[in-house]
């Protein structure tokens, strides 16, 4: 009989594209994943992975077995959902994927709360790009994802994936102290022509939002520095090297030399929780979504120094049954 854990490892390599990425998703070491697949090859007397360049790829037999593993894992998930539902309380393992600022600013308290309230629940969190995390949910390798979208790029929810709004995260314009806009109560987007910008690299939704928004306002952005980490961007602003638009979630207190100014209209991104429809009845999913929504409303929503308190978003309504 084939070992389910080894099938899970093969399926993860298929979904994530490498042994290293599969190890991160499963919470194992790359060596452990490789060992699982080596044992599976011995069990099946078949070569399942082959070297390609610096990486690996599934053989034709490996692809067939990984596809079968997906069906088996779906059956197991349905069985676990039924058992957890019958017990009536969150239990078992719950894997969560979250983008960087949510992992830093929202998830720590949520994870701690779930651990305290539900001793039988084993929650595992991995930091993942928001759009990648949705695919992981759809493919069955992650139970719950925390993702976000902007007005220019609505969040796609694949067939079989349900979602609930967590809340709206407001964004501020960050400028160096002494900048011409630093003392303003509010700044319109049309006034940003000629500025030097610090932003995320191309291919990210935040980068695309900045480009499209400024062009719509008649400004061609001059992108002088690009960094993935928000704190790196803030350090560049503090050094007087440019300005940036940045969400508040996970940002923390601004350092000396950086001033937050309200943009008019206020940019905002909407946070979502997403899960597979077939797992919607799991008490663990309901508990996690509720904890995310409630914790988001309890976060420090203090407006930026030049902002109006009327900008704080109302709490997001819970999805019926969640």
N, C-alpha and C positions, 0 to 999 in steps of 0.2 A: 504494500500500500504506500502511495506517495505521501510524503510528509508535508502537511499544510504550511508549516513555517518556511520550508524550502521553496515551495511554490510561491509563497508571498514574496520571498526575496527575488525570485526570477521575475515576477510580475512588476516589482518595484524598479528593477533595472530596465525593463521594457518601457515603463511609463516615464521614468526620469532620464533615461538615456545614458547612464553611466553607473558604475558600481559605487563611486564616491557619492553621487547625488542620491542614489537609492539608500545608502547608509545613513545619510542625514535625515531622509524622510522616515526611515524605520527606527531611528535612534540607536543604530548599531555602529560598529566600526567597519570600514571598508573590508578589512581582513575577515570579519565575521560573515559579511555578505558573500564574499568570495568562497569561503568555506562551505556555506550553505548550498551554493550553486554547484560546487565541486561534488558534494555528497549527492545532490540531485542527479548530476550526470552519471555518477556511479550506479545510482538506483535505476535509472532509465537506460543505462548503457548507451548513452547518446551524447554527442557534443552539442551543448546548448549555447555556448558563447564562443566567439572567435575574435582574435585580435584584428583591429583595423586601425592602422596608424598608431597613435598613442592611446587609443581607446578600445572599446569592445563593441560588438554588435551581436544580436541574437541570430543564430542560424535559422534555417527554415523550420527545423524541428523545434528550436527554442521558441520561435514566434507562435507555433501551433500550441505548444504547452503553456505559454504565457496567456494566450487567449482563453484556453481552458481554465487556467488558474483564475482569471478574472470572473468567470462564471461561478466557479466554486466559492470564491471569496464573497460574491454577492449572495449566494445561498447561506453561507455562514453568517453574513451580516443580518439577513432577514431572521435567521434563527435567534441570534443574539438580541435583536430588537424585540422579538416576541417575548423572550425570557425576561428581559429587563422591564418590558411593559407590564408583564404579569406580576413581577415583584413590586412594581409601582414606585421605585426610587432609582435615582441615577447610580449606575454601577458599571464595572468593566473599564476598558480603555477608551479614551476619547482623544483623538489627535486633532490638533488645531494648527492652522497655518495663518500667519498674520504678517502684514507689511511692517516695515521697520519702526515707524513712529507709533503705531498701535501696539506693537510688541513691547515698546519701551514705556509708553504713556498710559496704556489702558489695560493690557493683559496681566501685569504682575498682581494687581489687587484682585482681578477676576479669578486668576488661578488659585490664589491663596484662599479666597472666599469659597470656591468650589471644594477645595481640599478640606477646609474646616467643616463645611456643611455636609459633605458626602464622603465619609471615610472609604467607602467601597468604590469610589470613582478614581481612576488613574488617568489624569489629564497630561498630555504631552504636547508642547508647543514648539513650532519651528518657524523661523523668520523666512518669509517667501514673498517675492514680488506679487502684488495684488492680482494681476491678470493670470499669472502662473498658478496661483493658489486656487482659482476657480476651476481650472482644468484638472487640478489634483482632486478636487471634490467630485467632479463629474466622472473621473476615472476610477474613483473608489479607493484612492490611497490616502486621502485625508477626510476625516469626518466632518470638520467644520472649518470654514475659512472666514477671516475678517478681511474685507477688501474695501476699496473706495472707488468713487468715480467723480468726474467733474462735469460741468454742464456741456462741454464740447464732446465728451466721450462717455455716454451712458454705459453703465455696467451691464455686460451681456450675461444673461443667466441661461446656460445651456438647458436643453430638454432634460427633465428629470432632476433638476436642481431648483430648490426653493430658497427664498431669501426674505429677510426682515431688515428694516431700517434700524440702525443703532442710533444714529444722530448726525447732525451737521457740524463739521469742524470748520470754524472760521479761519481766515487767513489775513495776515497783515503785511504791509510793505515795510521791510527792514532797511534802514538807511544809516550811514555812519553819523555819529554825533558831529554837528557842524555842517551837515549837508543842507543844501538850499531848501529841502522839504522837511527837515527835522522838526521844525516848530509848527507845522501845519496841523490843523484839526482834522482835515481830510484832504485827499488828493484824488482828482479824477484821472482816469487812465490816459486821457488825451494829453495830460501834462507831463507824461513820462518820456517824450521824444528826446533823443540825444543821450539818454542815460546808459551807463555801462552796467551790464547785468551779470549776476552770479546765479546759476541754476543747475538743475540736474542734467545728466548727459542725454543725448538724443535717444529716442526709443522709449522713454518713460512718459507716463501720462502727464506728469507735472511739467516736463520740458515742452511737450506738445501744447499744453494749455497756455503756457506763457507766450509761445510763438504766435498762436492763433489769436489770443486775446489782444495782444499788442498790435498785431497787424490789422485786426478789426477796428481798433481805435486809431488807426492811421500812423502807427509807430513801427519802424523796422528795428527790432531789438539788436543791440550790439552785445553778443554773448562773449564776455572776456574770460570767464572762469566757469568750469563745470565740475561739480562734485556730487557724488551720490549721497553722502551723509549730510543731514541738515546742520549738524554742529560744525562741520567743515565750512559750509557756506556762511554760517554766522561768523566764524573766525575771519573769513575773507572780508565780510562786510565791516567788521570791527577794525580791520587794517586799512579801511578806506579804499578798498579796491573795486567797489561797485555796490549795487543795491540788489535786493532779492524779495520775492514774495514767498511767504512761508506759513504753513498751517500752524495752529497753536498746540495741537495734540502732541505730547511728547517733547515739546520744544524746550521747556524749562525756562528759568529766569534768563533774561538777556544779559550779556556781559556789559561791563562799562565800555562805552564807545559805540553802542548800537541802540538805535531808537526805533520803536514800532509806530507806524503811522497808519491810520485807517484809509483804505482805498474805497472809492465810491464809484460803482456799487461794490459791496464787500464780496470778495471771492470766497467761495466755500466749496468744500468737498463733502460728499455724503458717504457715511460709513455703513456697511452692510454686513450681516452674518449670512452665510450661505451653507446649505447642507443638502444631501441627497433626499429626494422625496420619499424613497423607500425607508429612510431612517427617521422620518419626521416624528414618529410615535415614541422614539427613545426618550425616556425621561432625562437622560444626560444632555440631549440636544436642547430640550426645553429649558433646563436649569442653566446651561451655559449661555443661551441667547438672553434669557432674563437677566443674568448677572452682567452681561456686556451692556445691555441697555441701561440698567439701573446704575452701574458704575459710571457710565459715560455722563449721566445727568448729575452725578455727584462731583465730577471733576471740577477743578477751579476754573470757572468760566469768566474770571475777571477780565474785562476788556483791556485792550492795550492802552497805554497812557493817553493817546489822543482819540480813543474810541468812545462811543456812546454805549451805555449799559443796555440800551434797547436792542443791541445787536446780539445778545446772548440767545441761542436757539431754544425753542421749547423742547421739552423731553420728547423723544421719538416714541410713538405709540407701539405697543407690543403687538406682534402678529397674533390673530386669534388662535388660541390653543397653545401658544408658546409662552 
